Amino acid sequence: MHNRTCQILLFLPVIALAAILPMDAYAQEQDRHHFYSQHFAGGRFGVWVNAGDEYPISESQYNADKVSGSAVYGEFFYAHRLLPALAMEVSIGIYSRGEIKYYYETNTYEGNVNLYPVNLSAKIYPLAAMKRLSIHPYLQIGGGICHGKRDKIDYFNYIWYEDSETKLTYTLGGGVDFPVAEQVGLTANVRYTPIDFGDALAEYKDYSAWQVTVGVGYIFKNK
């Protein structure tokens, strides 16, 4: 009887291991298909809100109209998952500062300013261990460049002018990702990006801004 009891006790770990291994494999399989192990790409659209110059620089030789303090903003993004709590995101955006009118002596000029921010940033998910959450908040920090391009028409002499400026910058913010299907996710994002060109572009130097966006993306399924 004693020997049989010992045999049963020795066999119990084998039974437990046999039961645990499939559960662990299932858990690992579930982790592979969880949002925190997948890549995410899509588009975000919203508003650009001016946080820089509101009026043309005082030393300008032109009289220029005040431009709008906000504009439509859009960007494409790809977030590559490195760790459950960390993804690296590449984003390419575009927005317009709007139409600007200039006056110099008897001449009138009209033009547009478009800006193209390109950033590489880290997305940090502080609640990555809480995998049962359906909404995944994150903090975002990174850097990149912003290329600004201005075109201008001289209606008096019918001459087309074009110039540009490029600035190294950083971006700070955060947001939430919200998977709504196995391979579809919604996203919302708020970021601040300082953009202070060394030389004036369309009589403005500081194009710093807040970007407030929402979007939808494709969640890459792990094989």
Long-range contacts (C-beta under 8 A, 24 or more apart in sequence): 31-131, 32-222, 33-221, 33-222, 34-131, 35-136, 35-177, 35-179, 35-185, 35-219, 36-81, 36-84, 36-85, 36-125, 36-128, 36-131, 36-136, 37-81, 37-84, 37-222, 38-81, 38-219, 38-220, 38-221, 38-222, 39-78, 39-79, 39-80, 39-81, 39-87, 39-219, 39-220, 40-77, 40-78, 40-79, 40-81, 40-87, 40-177, 40-185, 40-187, 40-217, 40-218, 40-219, 40-220, 41-76, 41-77, 41-78, 41-79, 41-217, 41-218, 41-220, 42-76, 42-77, 42-185, 42-187, 42-215, 42-216, 42-217, 42-218, 43-74, 43-75, 43-76, 43-77, 43-215, 43-216, 43-217, 44-74, 44-75, 44-77, 44-187, 44-189, 44-213, 44-214, 44-215, 45-72, 45-73, 45-74, 45-75, 45-213, 45-214, 45-215, 46-72, 46-73, 46-74, 46-211, 46-212, 46-213, 46-214, 47-71, 47-72, 47-73, 47-211, 47-212, 47-213, 48-72, 48-73, 48-95, 48-209, 48-210, 48-211, 49-209, 49-210, 49-211, 49-212, 50-207, 50-208, 50-209, 51-192, 51-194, 51-208, 51-209, 51-210, 52-194, 52-195, 52-196, 52-204, 52-205, 52-206, 52-207, 52-208, 52-209, 53-204, 53-205, 53-206, 53-207, 56-200, 56-203, 56-204, 57-200, 57-203, 57-204, 57-205, 60-200, 60-203, 61-104, 62-102, 62-103, 62-104, 62-109, 62-203, 63-102, 63-103, 63-104, 64-100, 64-101, 64-102, 64-103, 64-202, 64-203, 65-100, 65-101, 67-97, 67-98, 67-99, 67-100, 67-204, 68-97, 68-98, 71-95, 71-96, 71-97, 71-98, 72-96, 73-211, 73-213, 74-213, 75-117, 75-211, 75-213, 77-215, 77-217, 79-123, 83-128, 84-125, 84-128, 84-129, 85-124, 85-125, 85-126, 85-128, 85-129, 86-122, 86-123, 86-124, 86-125, 87-122, 87-123, 87-125, 87-138, 88-120, 88-121, 88-122, 88-123, 89-119, 89-120, 89-121, 89-122, 89-123, 89-140, 89-142, 90-118, 90-119, 90-120, 91-117, 91-118, 91-119, 91-121, 92-116, 92-117, 92-118, 93-117, 93-118, 93-119, 93-211, 95-209, 97-202, 97-204, 97-207, 100-202, 100-203, 102-152, 102-203, 106-156, 107-154, 107-155, 107-156, 107-157, 108-155, 108-156, 109-152, 109-153, 109-154, 109-155, 109-161, 110-152, 110-153, 110-155, 111-150, 111-151, 111-152, 111-153, 111-161, 111-202, 112-150, 112-151, 113-148, 113-149, 113-150, 113-201, 113-202, 113-204, 114-148, 114-149, 115-146, 115-147, 115-148, 115-149, 115-195, 115-207, 116-146, 116-147, 116-148, 116-149, 117-144, 117-145, 117-146, 117-169, 117-171, 117-193, 117-195, 118-144, 118-145, 118-146, 118-147, 119-143, 119-144, 119-171, 119-193, 120-144, 121-171, 134-178, 134-179, 135-176, 135-177, 135-178, 136-176, 136-177, 136-178, 136-179, 137-174, 137-175, 137-176, 138-174, 138-175, 138-176, 138-177, 139-173, 139-174, 140-171, 140-172, 140-173, 140-174, 140-175, 140-189, 140-191, 141-170, 141-171, 141-172, 142-170, 142-171, 143-168, 143-169, 143-170, 143-171, 144-168, 144-169, 144-170, 144-171, 145-169, 146-193, 146-195, 146-207, 148-195, 148-197, 148-201, 148-207, 150-201, 150-202, 152-202, 163-201, 164-201, 165-197, 165-198, 165-199, 165-201, 167-195, 167-196, 167-197, 167-198, 169-193, 169-194, 169-195, 170-194, 173-211, 179-219, 182-219, 182-221, 183-218, 183-219, 183-220, 183-221, 184-216, 184-217, 184-218, 184-219, 185-216, 185-217, 185-218, 185-219, 186-214, 186-215, 186-216, 186-217, 187-214, 187-215, 187-216, 187-217, 188-213, 188-214, 188-215, 189-213, 189-214, 189-215
